Amino acid sequence: MELFHLAEEEFGVPGNGLLILPCDATFMEYVIALIKKKPSKDVEKALILSVASSRCPTSNLYQHETSQQLPIWSF
């Protein structure tokens, strides 16, 4: 849950509660798996910085093919 709060601080949240991250589905699956393992605060912050600086590993591989962003509903 704190990961979403950090993302909200970094990216902001529009009035409809939708948080859009500049990553594809493969990277988000990795993020979800990581969150389920209850990562340390340092790992959470590194993940946020990776997303914030648009260094999502799988997104950059396909950046020229698609500019897909994944919407996430915040809770």
N, CA, C and O atoms as a Tripos MOL2 file, in Angstrom:
@<TRIPOS>MOLECULE
protein
  300   299    75     0     0
PROTEIN
NO_CHARGES

@<TRIPOS>ATOM
      1 N           0.8230   -1.1870    0.0000 N.3       1 MET1
      2 CA          0.0000    0.0000    0.0000 C.3       1 MET1
      3 C           0.8690    1.2530    0.0000 C.2       1 MET1
      4 O           0.5400    2.2490   -0.6440 O.2       1 MET1
      5 N           1.9800    1.1920    0.7290 N.am      2 GLU2
      6 CA          2.8510    2.3620    0.7670 C.3       2 GLU2
      7 C           3.4350    2.6630   -0.6040 C.2       2 GLU2
      8 O           3.6920    3.8220   -0.9320 O.2       2 GLU2
      9 N           3.6460    1.6250   -1.4050 N.am      3 LEU3
     10 CA          4.1520    1.8300   -2.7570 C.3       3 LEU3
     11 C           3.1980    2.7160   -3.5520 C.2       3 LEU3
     12 O           3.6420    3.5810   -4.3070 O.2       3 LEU3
     13 N           1.8860    2.5100   -3.3870 N.am      4 PHE4
     14 CA          0.9170    3.3550   -4.0700 C.3       4 PHE4
     15 C           0.9680    4.7830   -3.5500 C.2       4 PHE4
     16 O           0.8360    5.7270   -4.3280 O.2       4 PHE4
     17 N           1.1560    4.9550   -2.2550 N.am      5 HIS5
     18 CA          1.2500    6.3000   -1.6970 C.3       5 HIS5
     19 C           2.4780    7.0220   -2.2400 C.2       5 HIS5
     20 O           2.4110    8.2080   -2.5620 O.2       5 HIS5
     21 N           3.5980    6.3120   -2.3420 N.am      6 LEU6
     22 CA          4.8000    6.9110   -2.9150 C.3       6 LEU6
     23 C           4.5830    7.2590   -4.3840 C.2       6 LEU6
     24 O           5.0300    8.3080   -4.8490 O.2       6 LEU6
     25 N           3.9040    6.3900   -5.1060 N.am      7 ALA7
     26 CA          3.6100    6.6570   -6.5160 C.3       7 ALA7
     27 C           2.6780    7.8570   -6.6480 C.2       7 ALA7
     28 O           2.8420    8.6780   -7.5510 O.2       7 ALA7
     29 N           1.7030    7.9600   -5.7490 N.am      8 GLU8
     30 CA          0.7960    9.1090   -5.7740 C.3       8 GLU8
     31 C           1.5620   10.3990   -5.5510 C.2       8 GLU8
     32 O           1.2900   11.4030   -6.2100 O.2       8 GLU8
     33 N           2.5230   10.3830   -4.6230 N.am      9 GLU9
     34 CA          3.3390   11.5610   -4.3740 C.3       9 GLU9
     35 C           4.1670   11.9200   -5.6020 C.2       9 GLU9
     36 O           4.3030   13.0960   -5.9390 O.2       9 GLU9
     37 N           4.7130   10.9200   -6.2640 N.am     10 GLU10
     38 CA          5.5850   11.1440   -7.4200 C.3      10 GLU10
     39 C           4.8100   11.5690   -8.6590 C.2      10 GLU10
     40 O           5.1930   12.5230   -9.3360 O.2      10 GLU10
     41 N           3.7090   10.8590   -8.9620 N.am     11 PHE11
     42 CA          2.9880   11.0820  -10.2070 C.3      11 PHE11
     43 C           1.7200   11.9070  -10.0390 C.2      11 PHE11
     44 O           1.1930   12.4400  -11.0160 O.2      11 PHE11
     45 N           1.2280   12.0170   -8.8160 N.am     12 GLY12
     46 CA         -0.0500   12.6730   -8.5960 C.3      12 GLY12
     47 C          -1.1880   11.7290   -8.9540 C.2      12 GLY12
     48 O          -0.9850   10.7210   -9.6310 O.2      12 GLY12
     49 N          -2.3730   12.0640   -8.4980 N.am     13 VAL13
     50 CA         -3.5360   11.2370   -8.7940 C.3      13 VAL13
     51 C          -4.6460   12.1560   -9.2800 C.2      13 VAL13
     52 O          -5.0500   13.0680   -8.5590 O.2      13 VAL13
     53 N          -5.1470   11.9300  -10.4940 N.am     14 PRO14
     54 CA         -6.2700   12.7290  -10.9670 C.3      14 PRO14
     55 C          -7.5140   12.4650  -10.1240 C.2      14 PRO14
     56 O          -7.5660   11.4820   -9.3840 O.2      14 PRO14
     57 N          -8.4950   13.3190  -10.2310 N.am     15 GLY15
     58 CA         -9.7040   13.2250   -9.4300 C.3      15 GLY15
     59 C         -10.4350   11.9060   -9.5360 C.2      15 GLY15
     60 O         -11.1560   11.5340   -8.6100 O.2      15 GLY15
     61 N         -10.2720   11.1800  -10.6390 N.am     16 ASN16
     62 CA        -10.9990    9.9240  -10.7960 C.3      16 ASN16
     63 C         -10.2920    8.7440  -10.1380 C.2      16 ASN16
     64 O         -10.7740    7.6150  -10.2350 O.2      16 ASN16
     65 N          -9.1580    8.9740   -9.4690 N.am     17 GLY17
     66 CA         -8.4700    7.9120   -8.7450 C.3      17 GLY17
     67 C          -7.6030    7.0090   -9.5940 C.2      17 GLY17
     68 O          -7.0800    6.0150   -9.0900 O.2      17 GLY17
     69 N          -7.4340    7.3260  -10.8710 N.am     18 LEU18
     70 CA         -6.6420    6.5050  -11.7740 C.3      18 LEU18
     71 C          -5.1840    6.9460  -11.7450 C.2      18 LEU18
     72 O          -4.8820    8.1260  -11.9270 O.2      18 LEU18
     73 N          -4.2960    6.0080  -11.5190 N.am     19 LEU19
     74 CA         -2.8610    6.2640  -11.5030 C.3      19 LEU19
     75 C          -2.2700    5.5920  -12.7330 C.2      19 LEU19
     76 O          -2.4070    4.3790  -12.8940 O.2      19 LEU19
     77 N          -1.6100    6.3600  -13.6100 N.am     20 ILE20
     78 CA         -1.0480    5.7930  -14.8320 C.3      20 ILE20
     79 C           0.4650    5.7360  -14.7010 C.2      20 ILE20
     80 O           1.1240    6.7460  -14.4550 O.2      20 ILE20
     81 N           0.9960    4.5400  -14.8700 N.am     21 LEU21
     82 CA          2.4370    4.3290  -14.7970 C.3      21 LEU21
     83 C           2.9700    4.0530  -16.1960 C.2      21 LEU21
     84 O           2.3060    3.3830  -16.9870 O.2      21 LEU21
     85 N           4.1630    4.5630  -16.5140 N.am     22 PRO22
     86 CA          4.7130    4.3990  -17.8650 C.3      22 PRO22
     87 C           5.3750    3.0380  -18.0670 C.2      22 PRO22
     88 O           6.5460    2.9690  -18.4400 O.2      22 PRO22
     89 N           4.6460    1.9710  -17.8280 N.am     23 CYS23
     90 CA          5.2050    0.6190  -17.9180 C.3      23 CYS23
     91 C           4.2290   -0.3070  -18.6210 C.2      23 CYS23
     92 O           3.0250   -0.0540  -18.6670 O.2      23 CYS23
     93 N           4.7690   -1.3750  -19.1610 N.am     24 ASP24
     94 CA          3.9120   -2.3570  -19.8080 C.3      24 ASP24
     95 C           3.4760   -3.4290  -18.8070 C.2      24 ASP24
     96 O           3.8970   -3.4230  -17.6500 O.2      24 ASP24
     97 N           2.6390   -4.3360  -19.2630 N.am     25 ALA25
     98 CA          2.0590   -5.3550  -18.3880 C.3      25 ALA25
     99 C           3.1100   -6.2880  -17.7940 C.2      25 ALA25
    100 O           2.9760   -6.7080  -16.6450 O.2      25 ALA25
    101 N           4.1450   -6.6170  -18.5500 N.am     26 THR26
    102 CA          5.1890   -7.5190  -18.0530 C.3      26 THR26
    103 C           5.8940   -6.9180  -16.8470 C.2      26 THR26
    104 O           6.1270   -7.6050  -15.8520 O.2      26 THR26
    105 N           6.2320   -5.6430  -16.9320 N.am     27 PHE27
    106 CA          6.8910   -4.9840  -15.8100 C.3      27 PHE27
    107 C           5.9500   -4.8960  -14.6140 C.2      27 PHE27
    108 O           6.3830   -5.0820  -13.4770 O.2      27 PHE27
    109 N           4.6590   -4.6130  -14.8540 N.am     28 MET28
    110 CA          3.7070   -4.5250  -13.7510 C.3      28 MET28
    111 C           3.5350   -5.8700  -13.0630 C.2      28 MET28
    112 O           3.3710   -5.9190  -11.8440 O.2      28 MET28
    113 N           3.5690   -6.9580  -13.8160 N.am     29 GLU29
    114 CA          3.5010   -8.2850  -13.1980 C.3      29 GLU29
    115 C           4.6930   -8.4950  -12.2700 C.2      29 GLU29
    116 O           4.5500   -9.0610  -11.1870 O.2      29 GLU29
    117 N           5.8630   -8.0400  -12.6960 N.am     30 TYR30
    118 CA          7.0600   -8.1190  -11.8580 C.3      30 TYR30
    119 C           6.8720   -7.2800  -10.5930 C.2      30 TYR30
    120 O           7.2060   -7.7250   -9.4950 O.2      30 TYR30
    121 N           6.3430   -6.0770  -10.7480 N.am     31 VAL31
    122 CA          6.1130   -5.1890   -9.6050 C.3      31 VAL31
    123 C           5.1510   -5.8390   -8.6130 C.2      31 VAL31
    124 O           5.3980   -5.8240   -7.4070 O.2      31 VAL31
    125 N           4.0710   -6.4010   -9.1110 N.am     32 ILE32
    126 CA          3.0830   -7.0460   -8.2360 C.3      32 ILE32
    127 C           3.7020   -8.2270   -7.4910 C.2      32 ILE32
    128 O           3.4730   -8.4030   -6.2940 O.2      32 ILE32
    129 N           4.4830   -9.0330   -8.2030 N.am     33 ALA33
    130 CA          5.1560  -10.1690   -7.5550 C.3      33 ALA33
    131 C           6.1080   -9.6780   -6.4720 C.2      33 ALA33
    132 O           6.2060  -10.2820   -5.4040 O.2      33 ALA33
    133 N           6.8020   -8.5900   -6.7460 N.am     34 LEU34
    134 CA          7.7310   -8.0180   -5.7750 C.3      34 LEU34
    135 C           6.9850   -7.4970   -4.5500 C.2      34 LEU34
    136 O           7.4200   -7.7150   -3.4190 O.2      34 LEU34
    137 N           5.8740   -6.8160   -4.7680 N.am     35 ILE35
    138 CA          5.0840   -6.2820   -3.6570 C.3      35 ILE35
    139 C           4.5600   -7.4100   -2.7700 C.2      35 ILE35
    140 O           4.5280   -7.2760   -1.5470 O.2      35 ILE35
    141 N           4.1520   -8.5140   -3.3820 N.am     36 LYS36
    142 CA          3.6400   -9.6530   -2.6060 C.3      36 LYS36
    143 C           4.6990  -10.2370   -1.6810 C.2      36 LYS36
    144 O           4.3690  -10.8610   -0.6730 O.2      36 LYS36
    145 N           5.9690  -10.0400   -2.0200 N.am     37 LYS37
    146 CA          7.0600  -10.5490   -1.1820 C.3      37 LYS37
    147 C           7.4230   -9.5820   -0.0610 C.2      37 LYS37
    148 O           8.3570   -9.8280    0.7020 O.2      37 LYS37
    149 N           6.6760   -8.4730    0.0360 N.am     38 LYS38
    150 CA          6.8950   -7.4600    1.0710 C.3      38 LYS38
    151 C           8.3490   -6.9730    1.0710 C.2      38 LYS38
    152 O           9.1080   -7.2780    1.9900 O.2      38 LYS38
    153 N           8.7290   -6.2220    0.0460 N.am     39 PRO39
    154 CA         10.1170   -5.7650   -0.0820 C.3      39 PRO39
    155 C          10.4840   -4.7410    0.9890 C.2      39 PRO39
    156 O           9.6190   -4.1420    1.6270 O.2      39 PRO39
    157 N          11.7660   -4.5620    1.1620 N.am     40 SER40
    158 CA         12.2480   -3.5480    2.1050 C.3      40 SER40
    159 C          11.9190   -2.1610    1.5610 C.2      40 SER40
    160 O          11.6010   -2.0110    0.3810 O.2      40 SER40
    161 N          11.9950   -1.1630    2.4110 N.am     41 LYS41
    162 CA         11.7380    0.2250    2.0030 C.3      41 LYS41
    163 C          12.7090    0.6470    0.9070 C.2      41 LYS41
    164 O          12.3230    1.3690   -0.0130 O.2      41 LYS41
    165 N          13.9580    0.2110    0.9890 N.am     42 ASP42
    166 CA         14.9460    0.5630   -0.0290 C.3      42 ASP42
    167 C          14.5690   -0.0010   -1.3940 C.2      42 ASP42
    168 O          14.7270    0.6710   -2.4120 O.2      42 ASP42
    169 N          14.0710   -1.2330   -1.4150 N.am     43 VAL43
    170 CA         13.6530   -1.8510   -2.6790 C.3      43 VAL43
    171 C          12.4300   -1.1230   -3.2300 C.2      43 VAL43
    172 O          12.3460   -0.8840   -4.4350 O.2      43 VAL43
    173 N          11.4800   -0.7680   -2.3620 N.am     44 GLU44
    174 CA         10.3030   -0.0140   -2.7990 C.3      44 GLU44
    175 C          10.7160    1.3080   -3.4260 C.2      44 GLU44
    176 O          10.2200    1.6810   -4.4890 O.2      44 GLU44
    177 N          11.6270    2.0170   -2.7650 N.am     45 LYS45
    178 CA         12.0730    3.3130   -3.2830 C.3      45 LYS45
    179 C          12.8060    3.1600   -4.6120 C.2      45 LYS45
    180 O          12.6280    3.9810   -5.5120 O.2      45 LYS45
    181 N          13.6250    2.1220   -4.7460 N.am     46 ALA46
    182 CA         14.3310    1.8760   -6.0070 C.3      46 ALA46
    183 C          13.3310    1.5950   -7.1240 C.2      46 ALA46
    184 O          13.5180    2.0400   -8.2560 O.2      46 ALA46
    185 N          12.2790    0.8640   -6.8070 N.am     47 LEU47
    186 CA         11.2510    0.5610   -7.7930 C.3      47 LEU47
    187 C          10.5410    1.8380   -8.2330 C.2      47 LEU47
    188 O          10.3270    2.0550   -9.4250 O.2      47 LEU47
    189 N          10.1800    2.6740   -7.2760 N.am     48 ILE48
    190 CA          9.5270    3.9510   -7.5900 C.3      48 ILE48
    191 C          10.4390    4.8080   -8.4590 C.2      48 ILE48
    192 O           9.9880    5.3890   -9.4460 O.2      48 ILE48
    193 N          11.7160    4.8900   -8.1010 N.am     49 LEU49
    194 CA         12.6510    5.6860   -8.8950 C.3      49 LEU49
    195 C          12.7930    5.1390  -10.3040 C.2      49 LEU49
    196 O          12.9200    5.9050  -11.2590 O.2      49 LEU49
    197 N          12.7730    3.8310  -10.4410 N.am     50 SER50
    198 CA         12.8650    3.2110  -11.7630 C.3      50 SER50
    199 C          11.6750    3.6070  -12.6260 C.2      50 SER50
    200 O          11.8350    3.9640  -13.7940 O.2      50 SER50
    201 N          10.4870    3.5440  -12.0480 N.am     51 VAL51
    202 CA          9.2840    3.9150  -12.7830 C.3      51 VAL51
    203 C           9.2870    5.4150  -13.0670 C.2      51 VAL51
    204 O           8.9670    5.8390  -14.1770 O.2      51 VAL51
    205 N           9.6470    6.2150  -12.0660 N.am     52 ALA52
    206 CA          9.6220    7.6680  -12.2100 C.3      52 ALA52
    207 C          10.5880    8.1640  -13.2730 C.2      52 ALA52
    208 O          10.3130    9.1540  -13.9510 O.2      52 ALA52
    209 N          11.7040    7.4900  -13.4220 N.am     53 SER53
    210 CA         12.6940    7.9420  -14.4030 C.3      53 SER53
    211 C          12.5100    7.2490  -15.7490 C.2      53 SER53
    212 O          13.3780    7.3250  -16.6180 O.2      53 SER53
    213 N          11.3690    6.5690  -15.9170 N.am     54 SER54
    214 CA         11.0340    5.8720  -17.1700 C.3      54 SER54
    215 C          12.0770    4.8530  -17.5640 C.2      54 SER54
    216 O          12.3640    4.6750  -18.7480 O.2      54 SER54
    217 N          12.6470    4.1820  -16.5800 N.am     55 ARG55
    218 CA         13.6210    3.1330  -16.8630 C.3      55 ARG55
    219 C          12.9980    1.7650  -16.6530 C.2      55 ARG55
    220 O          13.6740    0.8290  -16.2260 O.2      55 ARG55
    221 N          11.7220    1.6460  -16.9500 N.am     56 CYS56
    222 CA         11.0670    0.3480  -16.8330 C.3      56 CYS56
    223 C          11.7300   -0.5800  -17.8380 C.2      56 CYS56
    224 O          11.6680   -0.3250  -19.0400 O.2      56 CYS56
    225 N          12.3530   -1.6350  -17.3790 N.am     57 PRO57
    226 CA         13.1620   -2.4740  -18.2640 C.3      57 PRO57
    227 C          12.4500   -2.9760  -19.5070 C.2      57 PRO57
    228 O          12.9930   -2.8580  -20.6050 O.2      57 PRO57
    229 N          11.2620   -3.5260  -19.3750 N.am     58 THR58
    230 CA         10.6070   -4.0830  -20.5510 C.3      58 THR58
    231 C          10.0240   -2.9940  -21.4310 C.2      58 THR58
    232 O           9.9230   -3.1720  -22.6450 O.2      58 THR58
    233 N           9.6370   -1.8690  -20.8440 N.am     59 SER59
    234 CA          9.0720   -0.7880  -21.6430 C.3      59 SER59
    235 C          10.0980   -0.2220  -22.6020 C.2      59 SER59
    236 O           9.7790    0.0480  -23.7610 O.2      59 SER59
    237 N          11.3130   -0.0380  -22.1440 N.am     60 ASN60
    238 CA         12.3300    0.5540  -22.9920 C.3      60 ASN60
    239 C          12.6830   -0.3350  -24.1690 C.2      60 ASN60
    240 O          13.0780    0.1700  -25.2200 O.2      60 ASN60
    241 N          12.5500   -1.6400  -24.0220 N.am     61 LEU61
    242 CA         12.8500   -2.5430  -25.1260 C.3      61 LEU61
    243 C          11.8940   -2.3390  -26.2900 C.2      61 LEU61
    244 O          12.2710   -2.5080  -27.4500 O.2      61 LEU61
    245 N          10.6580   -1.9750  -25.9780 N.am     62 TYR62
    246 CA          9.6340   -1.8550  -27.0060 C.3      62 TYR62
    247 C           9.1700   -0.4190  -27.1990 C.2      62 TYR62
    248 O           8.1110   -0.1850  -27.7820 O.2      62 TYR62
    249 N           9.9390    0.5310  -26.7220 N.am     63 GLN63
    250 CA          9.5200    1.9270  -26.7420 C.3      63 GLN63
    251 C           9.2210    2.4020  -28.1630 C.2      63 GLN63
    252 O           8.2860    3.1750  -28.3720 O.2      63 GLN63
    253 N           9.9970    1.9530  -29.1300 N.am     64 HIS64
    254 CA          9.7640    2.3930  -30.4990 C.3      64 HIS64
    255 C           8.5230    1.7430  -31.1050 C.2      64 HIS64
    256 O           7.9790    2.2590  -32.0810 O.2      64 HIS64
    257 N           8.0660    0.6290  -30.5520 N.am     65 GLU65
    258 CA          6.9110   -0.0750  -31.0900 C.3      65 GLU65
    259 C           5.5970    0.4040  -30.4880 C.2      65 GLU65
    260 O           4.5660    0.3910  -31.1600 O.2      65 GLU65
    261 N           5.6270    0.8240  -29.2320 N.am     66 THR66
    262 CA          4.3890    1.2110  -28.5610 C.3      66 THR66
    263 C           4.6860    2.2250  -27.4680 C.2      66 THR66
    264 O           5.7660    2.2300  -26.8780 O.2      66 THR66
    265 N           3.7200    3.0700  -27.2140 N.am     67 SER67
    266 CA          3.8530    4.0100  -26.1000 C.3      67 SER67
    267 C           2.7950    3.6640  -25.0630 C.2      67 SER67
    268 O           2.1280    4.5470  -24.5240 O.2      67 SER67
    269 N           2.6500    2.3890  -24.7940 N.am     68 GLN68
    270 CA          1.6190    1.8610  -23.9120 C.3      68 GLN68
    271 C           1.8610    2.2790  -22.4660 C.2      68 GLN68
    272 O           2.9680    2.1470  -21.9450 O.2      68 GLN68
    273 N           0.8090    2.7870  -21.8280 N.am     69 GLN69
    274 CA          0.8530    3.0730  -20.4040 C.3      69 GLN69
    275 C          -0.2150    2.2260  -19.7440 C.2      69 GLN69
    276 O          -1.2700    1.9680  -20.3230 O.2      69 GLN69
    277 N           0.0690    1.8010  -18.5430 N.am     70 LEU70
    278 CA         -0.8360    0.9060  -17.8450 C.3      70 LEU70
    279 C          -1.5710    1.6630  -16.7480 C.2      70 LEU70
    280 O          -0.9370    2.1720  -15.8250 O.2      70 LEU70
    281 N          -2.9070    1.7470  -16.8320 N.am     71 PRO71
    282 CA         -3.6520    2.4280  -15.7640 C.3      71 PRO71
    283 C          -3.8080    1.5190  -14.5480 C.2      71 PRO71
    284 O          -4.0750    0.3250  -14.6840 O.2      71 PRO71
    285 N          -3.6430    2.0860  -13.3820 N.am     72 ILE72
    286 CA         -3.7760    1.3580  -12.1210 C.3      72 ILE72
    287 C          -4.7560    2.1350  -11.2420 C.2      72 ILE72
    288 O          -4.6170    3.3470  -11.0730 O.2      72 ILE72
    289 N          -5.7230    1.4540  -10.6980 N.am     73 TRP73
    290 CA         -6.6540    2.1030   -9.7780 C.3      73 TRP73
    291 C          -6.0480    2.1200   -8.3910 C.2      73 TRP73
    292 O          -5.6480    1.0780   -7.8720 O.2      73 TRP73
    293 N          -5.9780    3.3040   -7.7820 N.am     74 SER74
    294 CA         -5.4660    3.3910   -6.4140 C.3      74 SER74
    295 C          -6.5990    3.0880   -5.4410 C.2      74 SER74
    296 O          -7.7760    3.2530   -5.7630 O.2      74 SER74
    297 N          -6.2250    2.6460   -4.2580 N.am     75 PHE75
    298 CA         -7.2150    2.2430   -3.2620 C.3      75 PHE75
    299 C          -7.2330    3.2190   -2.1180 C.2      75 PHE75
    300 O          -8.0050    3.0500   -1.1740 O.2      75 PHE75
@<TRIPOS>BOND
     1     1     2 1
     2     2     3 1
     3     3     4 2
     4     3     5 am
     5     5     6 1
     6     6     7 1
     7     7     8 2
     8     7     9 am
     9     9    10 1
    10    10    11 1
    11    11    12 2
    12    11    13 am
    13    13    14 1
    14    14    15 1
    15    15    16 2
    16    15    17 am
    17    17    18 1
    18    18    19 1
    19    19    20 2
    20    19    21 am
    21    21    22 1
    22    22    23 1
    23    23    24 2
    24    23    25 am
    25    25    26 1
    26    26    27 1
    27    27    28 2
    28    27    29 am
    29    29    30 1
    30    30    31 1
    31    31    32 2
    32    31    33 am
    33    33    34 1
    34    34    35 1
    35    35    36 2
    36    35    37 am
    37    37    38 1
    38    38    39 1
    39    39    40 2
    40    39    41 am
    41    41    42 1
    42    42    43 1
    43    43    44 2
    44    43    45 am
    45    45    46 1
    46    46    47 1
    47    47    48 2
    48    47    49 am
    49    49    50 1
    50    50    51 1
    51    51    52 2
    52    51    53 am
    53    53    54 1
    54    54    55 1
    55    55    56 2
    56    55    57 am
    57    57    58 1
    58    58    59 1
    59    59    60 2
    60    59    61 am
    61    61    62 1
    62    62    63 1
    63    63    64 2
    64    63    65 am
    65    65    66 1
    66    66    67 1
    67    67    68 2
    68    67    69 am
    69    69    70 1
    70    70    71 1
    71    71    72 2
    72    71    73 am
    73    73    74 1
    74    74    75 1
    75    75    76 2
    76    75    77 am
    77    77    78 1
    78    78    79 1
    79    79    80 2
    80    79    81 am
    81    81    82 1
    82    82    83 1
    83    83    84 2
    84    83    85 am
    85    85    86 1
    86    86    87 1
    87    87    88 2
    88    87    89 am
    89    89    90 1
    90    90    91 1
    91    91    92 2
    92    91    93 am
    93    93    94 1
    94    94    95 1
    95    95    96 2
    96    95    97 am
    97    97    98 1
    98    98    99 1
    99    99   100 2
   100    99   101 am
   101   101   102 1
   102   102   103 1
   103   103   104 2
   104   103   105 am
   105   105   106 1
   106   106   107 1
   107   107   108 2
   108   107   109 am
   109   109   110 1
   110   110   111 1
   111   111   112 2
   112   111   113 am
   113   113   114 1
   114   114   115 1
   115   115   116 2
   116   115   117 am
   117   117   118 1
   118   118   119 1
   119   119   120 2
   120   119   121 am
   121   121   122 1
   122   122   123 1
   123   123   124 2
   124   123   125 am
   125   125   126 1
   126   126   127 1
   127   127   128 2
   128   127   129 am
   129   129   130 1
   130   130   131 1
   131   131   132 2
   132   131   133 am
   133   133   134 1
   134   134   135 1
   135   135   136 2
   136   135   137 am
   137   137   138 1
   138   138   139 1
   139   139   140 2
   140   139   141 am
   141   141   142 1
   142   142   143 1
   143   143   144 2
   144   143   145 am
   145   145   146 1
   146   146   147 1
   147   147   148 2
   148   147   149 am
   149   149   150 1
   150   150   151 1
   151   151   152 2
   152   151   153 am
   153   153   154 1
   154   154   155 1
   155   155   156 2
   156   155   157 am
   157   157   158 1
   158   158   159 1
   159   159   160 2
   160   159   161 am
   161   161   162 1
   162   162   163 1
   163   163   164 2
   164   163   165 am
   165   165   166 1
   166   166   167 1
   167   167   168 2
   168   167   169 am
   169   169   170 1
   170   170   171 1
   171   171   172 2
   172   171   173 am
   173   173   174 1
   174   174   175 1
   175   175   176 2
   176   175   177 am
   177   177   178 1
   178   178   179 1
   179   179   180 2
   180   179   181 am
   181   181   182 1
   182   182   183 1
   183   183   184 2
   184   183   185 am
   185   185   186 1
   186   186   187 1
   187   187   188 2
   188   187   189 am
   189   189   190 1
   190   190   191 1
   191   191   192 2
   192   191   193 am
   193   193   194 1
   194   194   195 1
   195   195   196 2
   196   195   197 am
   197   197   198 1
   198   198   199 1
   199   199   200 2
   200   199   201 am
   201   201   202 1
   202   202   203 1
   203   203   204 2
   204   203   205 am
   205   205   206 1
   206   206   207 1
   207   207   208 2
   208   207   209 am
   209   209   210 1
   210   210   211 1
   211   211   212 2
   212   211   213 am
   213   213   214 1
   214   214   215 1
   215   215   216 2
   216   215   217 am
   217   217   218 1
   218   218   219 1
   219   219   220 2
   220   219   221 am
   221   221   222 1
   222   222   223 1
   223   223   224 2
   224   223   225 am
   225   225   226 1
   226   226   227 1
   227   227   228 2
   228   227   229 am
   229   229   230 1
   230   230   231 1
   231   231   232 2
   232   231   233 am
   233   233   234 1
   234   234   235 1
   235   235   236 2
   236   235   237 am
   237   237   238 1
   238   238   239 1
   239   239   240 2
   240   239   241 am
   241   241   242 1
   242   242   243 1
   243   243   244 2
   244   243   245 am
   245   245   246 1
   246   246   247 1
   247   247   248 2
   248   247   249 am
   249   249   250 1
   250   250   251 1
   251   251   252 2
   252   251   253 am
   253   253   254 1
   254   254   255 1
   255   255   256 2
   256   255   257 am
   257   257   258 1
   258   258   259 1
   259   259   260 2
   260   259   261 am
   261   261   262 1
   262   262   263 1
   263   263   264 2
   264   263   265 am
   265   265   266 1
   266   266   267 1
   267   267   268 2
   268   267   269 am
   269   269   270 1
   270   270   271 1
   271   271   272 2
   272   271   273 am
   273   273   274 1
   274   274   275 1
   275   275   276 2
   276   275   277 am
   277   277   278 1
   278   278   279 1
   279   279   280 2
   280   279   281 am
   281   281   282 1
   282   282   283 1
   283   283   284 2
   284   283   285 am
   285   285   286 1
   286   286   287 1
   287   287   288 2
   288   287   289 am
   289   289   290 1
   290   290   291 1
   291   291   292 2
   292   291   293 am
   293   293   294 1
   294   294   295 1
   295   295   296 2
   296   295   297 am
   297   297   298 1
   298   298   299 1
   299   299   300 2
@<TRIPOS>SUBSTRUCTURE
     1 MET1         2 RESIDUE 1 A MET
     2 GLU2         6 RESIDUE 1 A GLU
     3 LEU3        10 RESIDUE 1 A LEU
     4 PHE4        14 RESIDUE 1 A PHE
     5 HIS5        18 RESIDUE 1 A HIS
     6 LEU6        22 RESIDUE 1 A LEU
     7 ALA7        26 RESIDUE 1 A ALA
     8 GLU8        30 RESIDUE 1 A GLU
     9 GLU9        34 RESIDUE 1 A GLU
    10 GLU10       38 RESIDUE 1 A GLU
    11 PHE11       42 RESIDUE 1 A PHE
    12 GLY12       46 RESIDUE 1 A GLY
    13 VAL13       50 RESIDUE 1 A VAL
    14 PRO14       54 RESIDUE 1 A PRO
    15 GLY15       58 RESIDUE 1 A GLY
    16 ASN16       62 RESIDUE 1 A ASN
    17 GLY17       66 RESIDUE 1 A GLY
    18 LEU18       70 RESIDUE 1 A LEU
    19 LEU19       74 RESIDUE 1 A LEU
    20 ILE20       78 RESIDUE 1 A ILE
    21 LEU21       82 RESIDUE 1 A LEU
    22 PRO22       86 RESIDUE 1 A PRO
    23 CYS23       90 RESIDUE 1 A CYS
    24 ASP24       94 RESIDUE 1 A ASP
    25 ALA25       98 RESIDUE 1 A ALA
    26 THR26      102 RESIDUE 1 A THR
    27 PHE27      106 RESIDUE 1 A PHE
    28 MET28      110 RESIDUE 1 A MET
    29 GLU29      114 RESIDUE 1 A GLU
    30 TYR30      118 RESIDUE 1 A TYR
    31 VAL31      122 RESIDUE 1 A VAL
    32 ILE32      126 RESIDUE 1 A ILE
    33 ALA33      130 RESIDUE 1 A ALA
    34 LEU34      134 RESIDUE 1 A LEU
    35 ILE35      138 RESIDUE 1 A ILE
    36 LYS36      142 RESIDUE 1 A LYS
    37 LYS37      146 RESIDUE 1 A LYS
    38 LYS38      150 RESIDUE 1 A LYS
    39 PRO39      154 RESIDUE 1 A PRO
    40 SER40      158 RESIDUE 1 A SER
    41 LYS41      162 RESIDUE 1 A LYS
    42 ASP42      166 RESIDUE 1 A ASP
    43 VAL43      170 RESIDUE 1 A VAL
    44 GLU44      174 RESIDUE 1 A GLU
    45 LYS45      178 RESIDUE 1 A LYS
    46 ALA46      182 RESIDUE 1 A ALA
    47 LEU47      186 RESIDUE 1 A LEU
    48 ILE48      190 RESIDUE 1 A ILE
    49 LEU49      194 RESIDUE 1 A LEU
    50 SER50      198 RESIDUE 1 A SER
    51 VAL51      202 RESIDUE 1 A VAL
    52 ALA52      206 RESIDUE 1 A ALA
    53 SER53      210 RESIDUE 1 A SER
    54 SER54      214 RESIDUE 1 A SER
    55 ARG55      218 RESIDUE 1 A ARG
    56 CYS56      222 RESIDUE 1 A CYS
    57 PRO57      226 RESIDUE 1 A PRO
    58 THR58      230 RESIDUE 1 A THR
    59 SER59      234 RESIDUE 1 A SER
    60 ASN60      238 RESIDUE 1 A ASN
    61 LEU61      242 RESIDUE 1 A LEU
    62 TYR62      246 RESIDUE 1 A TYR
    63 GLN63      250 RESIDUE 1 A GLN
    64 HIS64      254 RESIDUE 1 A HIS
    65 GLU65      258 RESIDUE 1 A GLU
    66 THR66      262 RESIDUE 1 A THR
    67 SER67      266 RESIDUE 1 A SER
    68 GLN68      270 RESIDUE 1 A GLN
    69 GLN69      274 RESIDUE 1 A GLN
    70 LEU70      278 RESIDUE 1 A LEU
    71 PRO71      282 RESIDUE 1 A PRO
    72 ILE72      286 RESIDUE 1 A ILE
    73 TRP73      290 RESIDUE 1 A TRP
    74 SER74      294 RESIDUE 1 A SER
    75 PHE75      298 RESIDUE 1 A PHE
